[in-house]
Amino acid sequence: MRSPFVRTLACLMLLTTSAIAEGPTTKPTSVLGYTVNDINDQPVDLAKYKGKVLLIVNTASKCGFTPQYDALEKLHEKYSSQGLAVLGFPCNDFKNQDPGTNAEILAFCTGKYNVKFDMFSKVVVKGDHKTPLYDFLINKDTDPKFGGEIGWNFTKFLIDRDGQIVGRFDSKVKPDSDQMTKAIEVELAKKAE
C-alpha cells in the first residue's frame, strides 16, 4: 500500500505529464476569443460581443481620414439597435498620427466627434509587437481571404455574429459608403449560429 505522499506525488506527475502532452495553448479561432483593454485600460473579453456584428477600426486623431469618426458614430447610431458594435482601436503606427494618451484620445473623440461607440486602449497593428487581436486579423494563415498587413489608419474589419472576419475595407472606403452599409446590412440580417 502506497503512502499518501507517494500517491500525491504520482497524481502530480500524471497531471504534469498530461499538461505537457496537450502542448501549448491554442490561439483563438475567432475575434471573440480575445481580451483587450478598453480606453480606460480595463480588460474586456470580446466574447461579450457574441451575437453582434462588429466593425473593428484602427483609428487616429491626426490623420486625413480622422473625419471618418463622424461616419463611424453615425453607423453606431443607426445600426446599434440592430446588433452592430463599432470598436475603435487608436493606433500610432502610421506617421505618429495618434501620439496622445488614452485619456487625450477619448477627450478628442468625444469632444470633437461625439463618439459613443466603444473605444479601446491604443494598440500596435503592424510589426513584430502588434497586439494579438490584430495579429489574428491580418494573419494569412488564420485569414487567407482578408489577411495581409494594414496599410494605414482607418482600416475596417467586418466581423459576423460568430466572431469570424467577413470583410475588410481600406482607409479610403468611407464607413457610410454604399459598399460598407450594404455589407453591414447583409451581416445584420443573418442570425448567429
BELWOMO-V799597 format. One record per residue. N is the residue number from 1. RES is the residue in one small letter. NEAR is the number of other ideal C-beta (glycine too) atoms within 8 Angstrom. Layout:
n-><N	N>
res-><RES	RES>
near-><NEAR	NEAR>
//
This chain:
n-><1	2	3	4	5	6	7	8	9	10	11	12	13	14	15	16	17	18	19	20	21	22	23	24	25	26	27	28	29	30	31	32	33	34	35	36	37	38	39	40	41	42	43	44	45	46	47	48	49	50	51	52	53	54	55	56	57	58	59	60	61	62	63	64	65	66	67	68	69	70	71	72	73	74	75	76	77	78	79	80	81	82	83	84	85	86	87	88	89	90	91	92	93	94	95	96	97	98	99	100	101	102	103	104	105	106	107	108	109	110	111	112	113	114	115	116	117	118	119	120	121	122	123	124	125	126	127	128	129	130	131	132	133	134	135	136	137	138	139	140	141	142	143	144	145	146	147	148	149	150	151	152	153	154	155	156	157	158	159	160	161	162	163	164	165	166	167	168	169	170	171	172	173	174	175	176	177	178	179	180	181	182	183	184	185	186	187	188	189	190	191	192	193>
res-><m	r	s	p	f	v	r	t	l	a	c	l	m	l	l	t	t	s	a	i	a	e	g	p	t	t	k	p	t	s	v	l	g	y	t	v	n	d	i	n	d	q	p	v	d	l	a	k	y	k	g	k	v	l	l	i	v	n	t	a	s	k	c	g	f	t	p	q	y	d	a	l	e	k	l	h	e	k	y	s	s	q	g	l	a	v	l	g	f	p	c	n	d	f	k	n	q	d	p	g	t	n	a	e	i	l	a	f	c	t	g	k	y	n	v	k	f	d	m	f	s	k	v	v	v	k	g	d	h	k	t	p	l	y	d	f	l	i	n	k	d	t	d	p	k	f	g	g	e	i	g	w	n	f	t	k	f	l	i	d	r	d	g	q	i	v	g	r	f	d	s	k	v	k	p	d	s	d	q	m	t	k	a	i	e	v	e	l	a	k	k	a	e>
near-><2	6	6	6	6	8	9	8	8	9	8	8	8	8	8	8	8	8	7	7	6	5	4	3	3	5	8	9	6	8	16	11	10	10	6	13	8	12	10	6	7	6	7	11	6	13	7	6	12	10	6	9	14	14	16	12	15	15	16	15	12	7	12	3	10	12	6	12	13	8	11	15	14	10	16	13	8	6	12	11	4	6	11	14	13	14	13	14	16	17	14	10	9	10	3	6	12	15	6	9	5	12	7	8	15	11	8	10	14	10	6	7	9	6	11	7	12	9	13	13	10	9	14	10	13	8	6	3	4	12	10	8	13	15	9	13	13	13	9	8	6	8	12	5	5	9	11	6	5	11	6	10	14	12	14	14	13	15	12	11	13	9	13	8	13	8	9	9	10	9	9	4	10	8	13	8	8	5	8	14	10	8	12	14	8	8	12	11	5	8	4	7	4>
//
